[in-house]
Amino acid sequence: MATRLMTPPSSSSTNFSPSSSFNNEAKLFTRFISRSRKSCLSTWVSQIHSKMNAKKHFRLKSSNGHPLNAVSLHYDGKPIAKENIESPGKERQSILISEAEKGESTLSITVVGASGDLAKKKIFPALFALFYEDCLPENFTVFGYARTKLTDEELRNMISKTLTCRIDKRENCEDKMDQFLKRCFYQAGQYNSEEHFSELDKKLKEKEDGKLSNRLFYLSVPPNIFVDVVRCASCSAASANGWTRVIVEKPFGRDSESSGELTRCLKQYLNEDQIFRIDHYLGKELVENLSVLRFSNLVFEPLWSRNYIRNVQLIFSEDFGTEGRGGYFDNYGIIRDIMQNHLLQILALFAMETPVSLDAEDIRNEKVKVLRSMKPLQLEDVIVGQYKGHSKGGRSYPAYTDDPMVPNDSLTPTFAAAALFINNARWDGIPFLMKAGKALHTKRAEIRVQFRHVPGNLYKRNFGTDLDKATNELVLRVQPDEAIYLKINNKVPGLGMRLDRSDLNLLYRARYRKEIPDAYERLLLDAIEGERRLFIRSDELDAAWALFTPLLKELEEKKIVPELYPYGSRGPVGAHYLAAKHNVRWGDLGNEMYE
């Protein structure tokens, strides 16, 4: 059954206004397709009934603990054959597919922009890891598509350099790598050429060999050519009898207006159900564990409100600068690059109300409610900075404007700190502090939850005047060295009454010996299976940009000069004043075992 519900114009032009004659033809064609689909749908459902009862089957593994009913068993947005959805299992959910169906369908994954760094370093290795763990269907092929002239062998040689045998079962890794590379092919072409995508379509059909074809396109290309690629892929290389899905990498525009325009253009060729907007931070293990920690542990959920939490901090830092990405970064800056997407998505997951279920739409509905409840950012609640050159230990570190791709008078912030507030009953008045920056003293991403002081604390005198030392703090270290730890107060062994602040900790590498999957592995698997819980919906995107667009315009129109901070430092001093303004101290300043 084809999920391409909107038939795009056949013209190669980027003008998205179809002619009236085309509209008449499209209406007739749509009626024909609709009748055909209803007939096909009835046949397809009956086939599922018989195939699900087959004795022999294999498991399509899911990356989360929820049945895959959000997309895989939907037609025109309406759920069907709900009795075929498997009930929740103990660990991973799956759809049972018979041996017959396994041989009848194929999966074609096309990485558009295959010669770029993201494709080489992240996407191809993630696909190999999924293949190694038997998470991909039996009949699959991987195609690279880019403007660079390459042969199949040259593509294989290129990506083989980034594939690693990092997975537990290492004894046959080389054999698996060879098997994977044999399924990788290449098609050179322009991103705006329907003719070149037609050539890709011919090659895909050769590999699909007449089977039911499902096609996934990963757009690892700059955002200014998203629409061209989607138009050409939809017109000339979409599946004729299966589903077609497109993964779109951030950035999704620069502000509300450009983001909305991008969404409108994409939806001329795709339905919302076909668009998977990827934010790889949502695939991080600790971000995935956030809702589990909260909703499956009675000790945390009652505390998750303004009654017990004093502030929440979302901290992201990198210990390197632009590293050759100066041209891209100067056009976006740290607020668009990190805060508006990565950190805001984590905030929404952290602060949302309990969803009705683990269904993708139920979770995303709650995230949207959080974003719509937030006050737009004010300039007085934001600090911006830019790193400057610095010498340390006999080594010189460059300034941001030393990058040859960055103008000497650039005011683009490489650091930002902000205080956000949620206007609802659970979080009213509680500051959510974000901090993100490049060229800082350490690399980290973490969520820090600082609880309120103990009222009438009997041991107040043991802590002196610094009550923050007596405050409990929950820390979720997203990267590196994934960990969850809770700061508590306890008595130091001995005859006296001396108190100490200690950590109850779960260090993942010590507790779990298995390699933690890369975020791209989880998200690619979900996109293949149609599970969109960890992908961003269009109304989520609109609400996120609505928070940041007024601030970004004010920063640019008023030409706010960022505060300079030395490369390798903790960032601009203004960030500490911002925290103090809201009676908060940044939690990453102390000397602790995880620093």
N, C-alpha and C positions, 0 to 999 in steps of 0.2 A: 504494500500500500504506500503510495507516495505521500509524503508529508509536505511537499511543496505546494502550498495551497494558493499561492499567488503567482500568476503567470506574468513574467516581466516582458517588456517590449523587446523586440529582437534587434533593434538598432544598437549600434555600438556607441552612440552618442551618450554623453552624461547628462543630457537634458531629461528630467524626470517627468515632464508633462506629456502624457500620451495624447495622440490626436483623437478627434471624435470618431473617425472611421475605425481606428483601432479599438476604441471603447465598444462599438457595436460588435465587432468581431470577437472581442474578449468576452462579452456577455454570452454570445452563442457558444463559444468554446467552454466557458465556465459551466453553463448548463449541461453540456455534454459530459464534461469531466465529473460534475456532481452526480449525474445519473450513473456513470460508470463506477464512481467511487462507492456509491451505495450498494451496487451489485457486488463489487469486490469486497466491501466491508463484510457483507453477510457471509461470503465464502470464507474470508479470512478468519472471522470469529469461529466458524464451525471447524476450521482447520486447527485453530488453537485448542478447542475442546478435545479433539481427538489426539493431538500431539502431546498435550500436557498429561494425558493418561498413559502415554507410552512407558514401558518398563525401563528401557534404556534411555539415559539422558546424561547430559553434562551440565555443569553449573557455570552460569555467568556470574562471577563474583561481584558483589557490590562493595563499595568503599565505605558504606555506613550501615547503621543498623535499622534501616527502614525499607519496607517493600518498594520495589521500583514501579509504583503505579502512577507516578506523576506524569510520565510522558509515554513510556513504552506501550501502555495500553490505553492511549487516548486517541480519539478521532475528532477532528475539528474542535478540540478543546473540551470534549465531553468524554468522561470515563466510560469504558465498555468492558464487558466480560469480567466484572469485579470478582466473580467466583473463582477466576483463574489466578488471582493474586495470592501468593503464598503467605501464610500466616507468619508472624515474626519468629525467627529462630533464635538460638542461644547467642550466636556470635555474628554471623554475616547472613544477610538475606540474599536470596537468589530467585531467578525465574528458571524453572525447569524447562528445558528445550529438548525435544526428542532428537535422536541420532539422524532421523530423516530430515528434520528442519535444519540441523546443523550443517548438513551437506547442501542444502538448498539456498542458503544465504551467504553473502560475502560482506566484508567490511573493507572499504577503501579509505585510507587516511591520507590526505594531501596536505603537506606542509608548504604553504605559500610563503616564500621568502626563505627557502631551504638553505641558502648559502650564508645567511646571517648568523651572528653570534648566538642569539637566543635559540635558534633552531639547533645549532651544533652542540651547544653546551647544556641545553635543558630538554628540548622536545624530543629529539631522537634518543638520547639516553633514557628518558622516561618511558618512551614506547618500548625500548628494549627491555627495561625492567619489568614492564607489564607482560611482555612476551615470555620472559624468563620465569615469571611466577604463574604462567598459564592463565592469565586474566584476559587474554585476547581470544576471540573465536578462532576456530580452526582455519577458516578461509579468510585471510586478510592480506592486504598489500599496503605498502607505504610508498607514496610518491612524493618526491621533492619537486617543487616548481619555483623557478626564479629566472631572472633575466640572464644570469651567467650561463655560458655555454659549457655544459658538462655531459659526460657519458654516464651510463649507469655505474660503471666501474669506478669512475672518478668520484661520484657521489658516495659510493660505498667506502672508498679509501678515506674520504674526508670525514665521514661520520664515525668510522671505526676507531679513529684516534681519540674520540671522546666517550666511547662506550667503555664501561668498566665492569669488572666482575665483583662488585661490592656486595652482592647479595649473599645470603648465608650459604646456599647450596652451590659450592664453588667447583665441584668435581667435574661437571660437564659444561662449564661456562663457555669455553672456547667453541665447543660444538654448537651451543645455542646461539652464540654470536654469529657463527657462519650461517646458520639457518635463518636468522633474522635478516642478515645482510642480503641474502638471496631473495628476500621478499621486498627489497628496497629498489625503486626505479626512479628515473629522472625525466622531466620534461622541461625544456627551456622555453620561455615565452615571455611576452610583455604582460604586464599586469592589467592593461586596459584593452587587450585584444581578445575578442570573442573567437576569432579564428584560431588563436593559439590554445584557448581553453577547449575548443572543439577537438583539437588534436589530442589534448589531454584526455578528453572524454573517450575518444577511440581507444586509447591505450588502456584506460580503466575498463572499458567493456571487454577488451581482449582478456584481461586478467579475471574479470567477473564470470566469463564463460557462460552467459545466459542465465545465471542464478539471480535470485532476489538481491538487489544491490543496495547497500546502505553506505552513504558517503559522508565523511566528516572532513571539513576544510579548516585548517588552523591558520589564521591570518597573522603570521609573524612578520608583519610589514609596517611601515609608518602609517599613522592614522589618515594622512591625506590621500591615501590610495585605497582605503577600506572599501569605499563605495564602488570604485572601478572593479575591484576584485570580486565583490559580491555580485555586481551586475553581470559580469562575464561568467562567473561560476554558475549563477542561477539560470542564465539564458542558455549556456552551452555545455555545462558539465554537471548539472543536477541529476540525481537519480530519477529514473523513469518509473520505477516500481517499488522503491523502498523509501527510507527517510534521507533527508539532506539536512545537515546541521553545520553551523559555522561558529568557530571559537574566535572571539575578537579580543585582542590584547589591549590593555590600557595604553595610552590615555584615551578616554572617551570624551574628547573635546577639551576646550580650555576654560569654558564657563557654561552657564545655563543655556545661552543662545546657541553656541556651537555644538554643544552636546545634544540639544533638542533637534537641531538640523541634521546631525549625524543619524540620530535615531529615526527621524522621518525618512531619510534617504534609504537607510537599510531596510525599513519596513515597506518600501516600494517593491522589494524583491524577496523579502523573507517575512515570515510571521514571527511574532515574539517568541513562540515556542522553539523556533529554529535558531535563535540567536543566543549564544552562550558567552556572556561578558565575563572574562576571567580576571580574577584578582588572586594571584597565587598565594597571598597571605591567608586567605580563607581555607587553603588546603594544608596549612601548617598543623602539625600534630597537636600542639598545645591549644591552638585556636579551635580545632575540632573538639578537644577535650573540655573546652570552657562550659558548654551547655551540659555535658555529662557531669562535670564537677558540681554544677549548681543544682540541676534538676533531679539528680539521682542520689544526693547526699542530704539527709535531713539536717545535718549540722550547719549547712551553708544557706539553704534557701530562706529560712526565717531571718537571717542576718542581712539579706541582700536588699537593703533599703536605706533611706535617709535616717532611720532610727538608730542604726548601728554603724553605718559607714560614714566616715568624715570626708573623704575624697577618694577619687580614683585617678591613677596616673597611667598614661599610655606613652611609653618611651621607646624611641627608635633612634639608634645612632650607628654611624659607620665611621671606621677609622681611616678612611681614604677619601680622596676628593673626586673630581669628575672623571678622572682616568680615561680620557679620550672621548667622553660623552658630553663635552662642554657645549657643543652646538645644540644638541637636543635639550640638555638641561636648562640652558639659558632661556629657552623658549617657554619653559614650564615652571621651573623653580621647585623648591622643596615642598611648598604647600600643595601644589597640584600633584606632584610626583609621589608624595607619601601620605600627607595628612588627609586630603579629601577622599582618598580611597582606602588604603591599607588600615590606617588608624581609625578612621570613622566607621568602617565596616566592623572592626573588632569592638568598638564602642557600642554599636547597635546590637551586636550579639550579646555583649555583656549586660546591657541595660534592658533588654526586651522583657515583656511579660511572658508568662508561661504559655507557649503555643497550644492550640487545640490538639495537635498531633505532631509527629515528626515529618509530616508531609511537607514537601518543598514550599508550597504556596502558603501553608499555615505559618511556617517559620518566617518567610519573607514578608508576610503581612505584618507580623509583630515588629520586624526590623523597620519597616516603613513607618509604623506608628511612632516609634522612638524618634526617627529622623524628623518627622513632621512636628513633633512636640518640642524640638530644640529651638532656642533663640538664635537668630542669625548672629554671626560673630561681629563683635564691635572692635574697632581699631584699638581702643584702650585696653582690650583684653588679649592683645597679641604683641609679641616681640619678634622681630626679624633680625637675622644676622648674616654675615658673610665672612668666610675664613680668609685670613691674610697670611702672607709668607711668614715663616718662622724657622729659626735655627735651634736645634736641640741635639746635644750629644755629638757635636761635630758634623751634623747632617743638616742640610737646608731643605725646607719644605716649601713648595710653591704656593702662591696666593691663587684664589679662584680666577682672578683676571689675568693670571699668567698663562692660562690655557689659551692656545692660539685661536681657538674657535669662539672665545668669549670676548666681547668688546671691552676695552679698557675702562669705560665708564659704566659698566653694567651695574644695575641696582638689584639684580635677581638675588633673592635670599637663598642661601645654602643651609640656613638654620631658621627654625620657627618654633615658638612656644605659644600656646593658646589655652585659654580657659573657656570651657563650654558648659552650658547649663540646659537641663531638661525640665520643661515645665509640665510635670505631671505629679500625681500624688506620691509616687514611689521615690522620686529623685529631686523634688523641689528644693532648690537652694544648695545642692551638693555640687561642688566644682569637679568637672572632669578635665584634668589637665593633660594636654598633649605636648610632646616635645620630640622634634625630629631634626636631625642635622647630619651633615657630612664633615669629614676631616676632624672628628672629635677624638677623645682619648681612648675610646674603646668601641667595639662592635657589639651591639646588643639590640634585642627587641623584647620588651616585657610589659606585663600588666601588673601594676602594684595597687593593692586595695588597702588603704589605711583606715582602720577602725577608730571609733571614738575612744576618748579617755574613759577609764573606769570611774564611774561617779563615786565619790566618797572613798577613794582608794586607801585602804588601811596601810599600805606600804609606800605611801607617797613620800615620806621622809627618806626612804631608802634610795629613791631616784633623784633626790635633790629638786632643783627647780626645772629640770628638763623633762617635762611630762611626755614628750615624744618618745623618749626611751622606754616608757612604760606602755606604749601603744602597740597593740597587736597589728600585724601587717601580713597580708596574704600576697605572695608573689608568684606569678606564672611566667617563667622564663621561656619565651617562644624560640629564641635562638641567641647564641649557640648553647650547647650543653643543656638541652631541654630539661626543665625541672619545675617542680611545684614545691614551695616551702612556706611554712607559716611561722612567723616570729611570735614567740611566747615568752613570758617571764617565769623564771623558776629560781629556786633556792640553790645556791652553790653549796655542795657538800661540805660539812664542817660544823663546828660547835657554835659559830656565830650566825647571825642572820644577815647574810649577804646575798643580794639578788643579782641575777644575771639574765641577759637576753639571749635566748637560744633559738635554734631553728629545728622544727619538725620538717624533715625534707624528704622529698621523693625525687631523686636524681635518676633520670630515665636510663642513662647508660649503665647505672649500677643495678637497677631493678629489672630492666628488660634487655636481654642480651641480643634480641633481634634488631637488625638494622631498621631504623625509622625511614619509611618511604619518603621520597622527595614530594613536595607539594604538587608538582606537575603530574606526578604519577596518579595521585588521587583524583585530581581534577580531570585529567584525560579519561580516566576510567569512568567517572561520573558522566562526562559528556557522551561517551560511547553508549552508555546505558540509558541516557536520557534523564538522569537524576540531576535536577537543577538547583538543589538546596544551597549549594555553595557558589552559585553564580548570581550575578547582579541583575535584577529585574529593572525595566525601564523606569518605573515610578520610583524605585529606590535611587536610581541615578539622578532623577530630577530633584528629589528631596535633598540629596547630598550636595548637588551644585547650588541649590537655593540657599544653603547655609553659608557657602564660601564665596559665591560670586560677588555680592556687595563688598566684601572685604577686599577681594583681589582687585576689583575696579578702583577702590579707594586708594589702595597701595600704589597702583600704577598711575592714577590720575594726579595724586598728590606727590608722586615721586619720593616716597618715603625712603630715606637713606638707611640701609641696614647697619646695625652695630657690628664693627669688626671684632673678630676673635682669632687668636693664634691657631694655626693648624696644629692639631693634636691636643687642644685644651678641652675644657668641659663646656665650652660655648660662651656666648655673651653674658655679661653680668646681669643684663636686664631680665633674663629668664628667672633669676633668683628673686628679683624685686616683684615680678609678676606673681610668683608663687606666694611670696610673703603678703602681697595685697589680699590674697584669699585665705590667709592664715594657714598656709601649706608649706612644707619643706620637701623638696624633691627627695624621693626615697633612694635614689641611686648615688647619693653623695657619701654614704657611710662606708666604713671599712668592714666588710663582711666576707664570709667564706666564698660567696658566689660572685664577688666583685671581680 
